[in-house]
């Protein structure tokens, strides 16, 4: 859920349908570092957005669809000597990843037609942003960045090596901060309502991994 000055619900739309599909494949290829994970996520998101931009779609008039945030994980690199499946069960001392995708809406939804896109408006300010990984039994981690003029996709990856046992519930939040001096741009804040689980289920809801709505990222740490 993201907001422009106030909390608003962001519904599934063309950008969501195209861009969020990348997490079903993005982290499946064996990775060796945060940069590998980030590069694969970013490449697939950009490809999905380019396809969405060239595909005819119904006009979206809602003014609050400025940006959105999705999270995927945890993800582990499986090997015969460990780590072993599933992704959501992590042995203390193993390394796992959580990926986050922040997308500024690239569609020209702002008036007057054919108006600018939220991506144009927000990125041109080169505003700073932060992504927070908040969990009940792990320290909060904050990653900072800045928007880049003309860039609509921002990928962040958390690399973690937990050591404390327990069930962990993690929320991913983000803020796009107003420029200095205050008043040039509003503040945006939101959290990831859609999270991707890489582990299949044996019976229900199906044999394949998928997206969950209104659920935090959840995993077990054991030793």
C-alpha positions in Angstrom: 0.0 0.0 0.0 1.3 3.4 -0.9 0.1 6.9 -0.3 0.3 10.4 -1.6 0.0 12.5 1.5 -2.5 10.0 2.9 -2.9 6.3 2.8 -4.5 4.9 -0.3 -5.2 1.4 -1.6 -3.4 0.6 -4.8 -5.3 -1.9 -6.9 -3.9 -4.5 -9.3 -3.5 -2.9 -12.7 -1.5 -3.2 -16.0 1.8 -2.3 -14.3 1.2 -4.6 -11.4 0.2 -7.5 -13.6 3.2 -7.1 -15.9 5.9 -5.9 -13.5 5.2 -8.1 -10.5 5.3 -11.3 -12.6 9.1 -11.0 -12.7 9.5 -12.4 -9.2 8.2 -15.8 -10.2 11.4 -16.2 -12.2 13.9 -13.5 -11.2 15.6 -15.2 -8.2 15.3 -18.8 -9.4 18.6 -18.6 -11.3 21.5 -19.5 -9.0 22.9 -16.3 -7.5 26.1 -15.5 -5.7 25.8 -12.0 -4.4 23.4 -9.1 -3.7 24.4 -7.5 -7.0 23.5 -10.7 -8.9 20.0 -10.8 -7.3 19.5 -7.1 -7.9 20.6 -7.2 -11.5 18.2 -10.1 -12.4 15.3 -8.4 -10.6 16.0 -5.1 -12.3 16.4 -6.5 -15.8 13.1 -8.5 -15.6 11.1 -5.6 -14.1 12.3 -3.2 -16.9 11.5 -5.8 -19.5 8.0 -6.2 -18.1 7.4 -2.5 -17.9 8.5 -2.0 -21.5 6.1 -4.6 -22.6 3.3 -3.0 -20.5 4.0 0.4 -22.0 3.7 -1.0 -25.6 0.5 -3.0 -24.8 -2.9 -1.3 -25.3 -4.6 -0.9 -22.0 -7.6 0.8 -20.4 -7.0 4.3 -19.3 -6.5 4.7 -15.6 -7.8 7.9 -14.1 -7.2 7.4 -10.4 -4.8 10.1 -9.3 -3.3 8.0 -6.4 -1.7 5.4 -8.7 1.7 7.2 -8.5 3.9 4.3 -7.4 3.9 0.9 -5.8 6.1 -1.5 -3.8 6.4 -5.3 -3.9 8.6 -7.7 -1.9 9.8 -11.2 -2.6 11.5 -13.7 -0.4 13.2 -15.1 1.4 15.3 -16.8 -1.2 18.3 -19.2 -0.7 20.8 -20.7 -3.1 20.3 -24.4 -2.8 23.2 -26.9 -3.1 23.7 -30.5 -2.1 25.8 -29.4 0.9 23.4 -26.7 1.9 21.5 -24.5 2.1 18.6 -27.0 1.5 14.9 -26.4 0.7 12.6 -24.7 1.6 13.4 -21.0 1.2 11.3 -20.1 4.3 13.2 -22.4 6.7 16.7 -20.9 7.3 19.4 -22.6 9.3 21.2 -20.1 11.6 24.2 -18.9 9.8 22.9 -19.4 6.3 22.6 -16.5 3.9 19.2 -15.6 2.4 17.9 -12.7 0.4 14.7 -10.5 0.3 14.1 -8.5 -2.9 12.1 -5.3 -3.1 10.9 -3.6 -6.3 9.8 0.1 -6.2 8.1 1.2 -9.4 7.1 4.8 -10.3 4.1 4.7 -12.6 5.3 5.3 -16.1 1.9 5.8 -17.7 0.8 9.4 -18.5 -2.2 9.5 -16.1 -1.7 13.1 -15.0 -3.9 15.9 -16.5 -4.2 17.4 -19.0 -4.2 14.6 -21.5 -1.8 13.4 -22.7 -0.3 14.5 -19.4 3.0 13.6 -17.7 3.5 10.3 -15.8 4.1 10.1 -12.1 7.5 8.7 -12.9 8.4 11.9 -14.8 7.3 14.2 -12.0 8.9 12.2 -9.1 12.1 11.2 -10.8 12.8 14.7 -12.1 13.0 16.0 -8.5 15.8 13.4 -7.8 14.2 12.9 -4.4 15.8 10.7 -1.8 14.0 7.5 -0.7 14.5 4.8 1.9 13.4 1.2 2.1 13.1 -0.4 5.6 13.1 -4.1 6.4 11.4 -4.4 9.8 11.2 -7.8 11.6 10.1 -9.0 15.0 13.3 -10.8 15.8 15.9 -9.2 13.5 17.3 -5.7 13.6 15.6 -3.1 11.4 17.7 -2.5 8.2 17.3 0.8 6.3 18.6 1.2 2.7 18.8 4.7 1.2 18.8 5.8 -2.4 17.9 8.7 -4.7 15.5 8.8 -7.6 17.1 9.3 -11.0 15.5 11.5 -13.7 13.8 9.3 -16.2 14.2 6.1 -14.2 11.0 4.4 -13.1 12.3 1.1 -11.6 14.3 0.8 -8.4 15.4 -2.6 -7.0 16.8 -3.2 -3.5 18.1 -6.5 -2.1 18.5 -7.3 1.6 21.2 -9.9 2.3 20.8 -11.5 5.7 22.5 -14.2 7.8 20.3 -14.6 10.8 21.6 -16.4 13.9 18.7 -16.2 16.4 16.1 -19.0 16.4 12.4 -18.2 16.0 9.6 -17.4 13.6 10.3 -14.1 11.8 7.7 -11.8 10.3 9.1 -9.1 8.1 7.4 -6.0 6.7 8.9 -3.9 3.9 8.1 -0.2 4.0 9.3 2.7 1.8 9.3 6.5 1.9 10.0 9.0 -0.9 11.1 12.1 0.9 10.2 15.7 0.0 13.0 17.8 -1.5 14.8 20.5 0.4 13.6 23.1 1.1 10.3 21.5 2.3 7.3 22.1 0.2 8.8 21.4 -3.2 7.4 17.9 -3.3 5.1 16.0 -1.0 6.1 13.0 1.1 5.1 9.6 0.0 5.0 6.5 2.3 3.8 3.0 1.9 4.4 -0.7 2.5 4.4 -3.9 0.5 1.0 -5.4 0.5 1.9 -8.0 -2.1 4.7 -10.4 -1.1 6.0 -13.3 -3.1 6.6 -16.8 -1.6 9.1 -19.0 -3.5 8.1 -22.3 -1.8 5.5 -24.6 -3.3 2.7 -26.1 -1.2 2.0 -29.8 -1.3 -1.8 -29.5 -1.4 -3.3 -26.1 -0.8 -3.5 -23.5 -2.4 -1.5 -25.2 -5.2 1.7 -26.8 -6.3 3.4 -23.6 -7.4 4.9 -20.6 -5.5 2.9 -17.3 -5.7 1.9 -14.0 -4.5 0.2 -13.3 -1.1 -1.9 -10.3 -0.3 -1.8 -8.5 3.1 0.7 -11.0 4.5 4.2 -10.1 5.7 7.2 -12.1 4.7 7.5 -15.0 7.1 10.2 -17.6 7.7 11.7 -19.8 10.4 15.2 -19.6 11.7 16.5 -22.8 13.4 19.8 -24.2 14.6 
